[in-house]
Amino acid sequence: MSIQAVPRLGRDAVLIPVKAFDRAKLRLATALTPLERRRLAIEMAERVVRSAAKLTVAVVCDDEEVATWASGLGAVVLWEPGRGLNGAVQFGFEHLRSQGVATVAVVASDLPLADDIEWITKFRGITLVPDRREDGTNVISVPPGVPFRFSYGPQSFKRHRSEALRANVALRVVHDSPLAWDVDVPDDLGVLTR
């Protein structure tokens, strides 16, 4: 599979990394069957894609089923196998920038309460939305001309905040947002009843 050209570039874009649906949400294995985990991953990712519909939406992935799914929703598919999450996101971010996109917001695919995401890209500095435990980083929006190194994994919010401060631009951290709710472990499943 090759990289799809970015059609009708908008000024702002959302980059969503999506893992193969059959390999998604393995930490929920004690609470959900493989089929339930798969369905949940698809439902959450689709909600995130749809919540970004006013922007250019790009999905970075290394799975043919995900690529077909994303294309069916009208998203640009960035095919990037073998790099892991950080490498894939860095590639997607730099690729969108090289195609003329100004502000890029990287948004996790497991946000069951995602709604209109466009507001994230309107801040002139960097926006971070940590998960509600302030461990992971659910959203990172980077304005034009600002370089950024992504560093997902445990304690990523701390690293991303340090990277934002190093960039020496305005920083906005948003705690009170539906985007702070992600689903990683069985205790997170309660958010689905909201």
C-alpha positions as CSV (number, residue, x, y, z in Angstrom):
1,M,0.0,0.0,0.0
2,S,1.3,3.5,-0.8
3,I,0.8,6.9,0.8
4,Q,-2.4,8.5,-0.4
5,A,-2.0,12.1,-1.7
6,V,-3.8,14.6,0.5
7,P,-6.8,15.9,-1.4
8,R,-8.1,19.5,-1.0
9,L,-5.8,20.4,1.9
10,G,-7.4,22.4,4.6
11,R,-5.4,24.8,6.8
12,D,-5.9,22.5,9.8
13,A,-5.8,18.7,10.0
14,V,-6.4,16.0,12.5
15,L,-4.1,13.0,12.6
16,I,-5.5,9.9,14.1
17,P,-3.2,6.8,14.7
18,V,-5.3,3.7,14.5
19,K,-4.1,0.2,15.4
20,A,-5.4,-3.0,13.8
21,F,-8.8,-3.6,15.2
22,D,-8.0,-7.2,16.1
23,R,-5.0,-6.1,18.1
24,A,-6.7,-3.1,19.8
25,K,-7.6,-2.7,23.5
26,L,-5.8,-5.9,24.7
27,R,-5.7,-4.5,28.2
28,L,-9.5,-4.9,28.3
29,A,-9.2,-8.7,27.7
30,T,-10.3,-9.5,31.3
31,A,-13.6,-7.5,30.7
32,L,-14.4,-7.9,27.0
33,T,-14.3,-10.7,24.5
34,P,-12.1,-10.3,21.4
35,L,-15.2,-9.4,19.3
36,E,-16.4,-6.9,21.9
37,R,-12.9,-5.3,22.0
38,R,-12.9,-5.1,18.2
39,R,-16.3,-3.5,18.0
40,L,-15.4,-1.0,20.7
41,A,-12.2,0.0,18.9
42,I,-14.1,0.6,15.7
43,E,-16.9,2.5,17.4
44,M,-14.6,4.8,19.2
45,A,-12.3,5.4,16.2
46,E,-15.3,6.2,14.0
47,R,-16.6,8.7,16.6
48,V,-13.2,10.5,16.6
49,V,-13.1,10.6,12.8
50,R,-16.6,11.9,12.6
51,S,-16.0,14.5,15.3
52,A,-13.2,16.0,13.1
53,A,-15.3,16.2,10.0
54,K,-14.8,19.9,9.6
55,L,-11.1,19.4,9.2
56,T,-8.8,17.4,7.0
57,V,-8.7,14.0,8.6
58,A,-5.8,11.7,8.2
59,V,-5.5,8.2,9.7
60,V,-2.0,6.8,10.1
61,C,-2.0,3.0,10.2
62,D,-0.2,-0.2,9.2
63,D,-3.3,-2.5,8.7
64,E,-5.1,-3.0,5.4
65,E,-8.5,-3.3,7.1
66,V,-8.0,0.0,9.0
67,A,-6.9,1.7,5.7
68,T,-10.0,0.5,3.9
69,W,-12.2,1.5,6.9
70,A,-10.6,5.0,7.1
71,S,-10.9,5.6,3.4
72,G,-14.6,4.6,3.5
73,L,-15.1,7.4,6.1
74,G,-13.4,9.9,3.8
75,A,-10.1,10.1,5.7
76,V,-6.7,10.4,4.1
77,V,-4.8,7.2,4.7
78,L,-1.1,7.5,5.6
79,W,0.4,4.0,5.4
80,E,3.3,3.6,7.8
81,P,4.2,0.1,8.8
82,G,6.9,-1.0,11.2
83,R,7.6,2.2,13.1
84,G,5.4,1.9,16.2
85,L,3.2,4.6,17.5
86,N,5.8,7.4,17.9
87,G,7.4,6.8,14.6
88,A,4.0,6.6,12.8
89,V,2.7,9.8,14.4
90,Q,6.0,11.6,13.7
91,F,5.8,10.5,10.1
92,G,2.2,11.5,9.7
93,F,2.8,14.9,11.3
94,E,5.7,15.7,9.1
95,H,4.0,14.4,6.0
96,L,0.9,16.6,6.6
97,R,3.2,19.6,7.2
98,S,5.1,18.9,3.9
99,Q,1.7,18.9,2.1
100,G,0.9,22.4,3.3
101,V,-1.2,21.7,6.4
102,A,-0.5,24.4,9.0
103,T,-1.9,23.2,12.3
104,V,-1.9,19.5,13.0
105,A,-3.8,18.0,15.9
106,V,-2.9,14.4,16.9
107,V,-6.0,12.8,18.5
108,A,-6.2,9.3,20.0
109,S,-8.6,6.9,18.5
110,D,-10.1,5.7,21.8
111,L,-12.1,8.7,22.9
112,P,-15.7,7.6,23.3
113,L,-17.0,11.1,24.3
114,A,-15.3,12.9,21.4
115,D,-17.4,15.7,19.9
116,D,-16.5,18.7,17.7
117,I,-12.7,18.7,17.6
118,E,-12.2,21.8,15.4
119,W,-11.8,24.1,18.5
120,I,-8.5,22.4,19.3
121,T,-6.8,23.8,16.2
122,K,-7.9,27.4,16.8
123,F,-5.3,28.2,19.6
124,R,-2.2,29.9,18.4
125,G,0.1,27.8,20.6
126,I,0.3,24.2,21.5
127,T,-2.7,22.5,23.1
128,L,-2.4,19.4,25.2
129,V,-5.3,17.4,26.5
130,P,-4.0,14.8,29.0
131,D,-6.0,11.8,29.9
132,R,-8.0,12.2,33.2
133,R,-5.1,10.6,35.2
134,E,-2.6,13.0,33.6
135,D,-0.5,10.1,32.5
136,G,-1.1,9.8,28.8
137,T,-1.8,12.5,26.1
138,N,-5.1,12.2,24.3
139,V,-4.7,15.3,22.1
140,I,-1.7,17.4,20.9
141,S,-2.3,20.3,18.6
142,V,0.8,22.0,17.2
143,P,0.5,25.4,15.3
144,P,2.3,26.3,12.1
145,G,6.1,26.4,12.0
146,V,6.6,24.7,15.4
147,P,8.7,21.5,15.4
148,F,7.5,18.8,17.8
149,R,8.8,15.4,18.9
150,F,6.2,12.9,19.9
151,S,6.8,10.6,22.8
152,Y,3.8,8.4,23.6
153,G,3.8,5.7,26.3
154,P,3.6,5.8,30.1
155,Q,4.0,9.3,31.4
156,S,3.7,10.8,28.0
157,F,1.9,13.9,29.2
158,K,4.9,15.0,31.3
159,R,7.2,14.5,28.3
160,H,4.9,16.3,25.9
161,R,4.5,19.2,28.3
162,S,8.3,19.5,28.5
163,E,8.5,19.4,24.7
164,A,5.9,22.1,24.4
165,L,7.8,24.3,26.9
166,R,11.0,23.7,24.9
167,A,9.2,25.0,21.8
168,N,8.9,28.3,23.5
169,V,5.3,29.1,22.3
170,A,2.1,29.6,24.3
171,L,0.9,26.4,25.9
172,R,-2.7,25.5,26.7
173,V,-3.4,22.4,28.8
174,V,-7.1,21.4,28.8
175,H,-8.2,19.2,31.6
176,D,-11.9,19.6,31.7
177,S,-12.9,18.2,28.4
178,P,-14.7,15.0,27.1
179,L,-11.4,14.4,25.2
180,A,-9.8,13.6,28.6
181,W,-11.8,10.4,28.7
182,D,-10.1,7.5,27.0
183,V,-10.6,3.7,27.3
184,D,-7.5,1.8,28.2
185,V,-8.3,-0.5,31.1
186,P,-11.5,-2.2,32.5
187,D,-12.1,0.6,35.0
188,D,-12.4,3.0,32.0
189,L,-15.4,1.2,30.6
190,G,-17.8,3.1,32.9
191,V,-17.4,6.1,30.7
192,L,-19.4,4.3,28.0
193,T,-22.6,4.6,30.1
194,R,-22.3,8.4,30.1
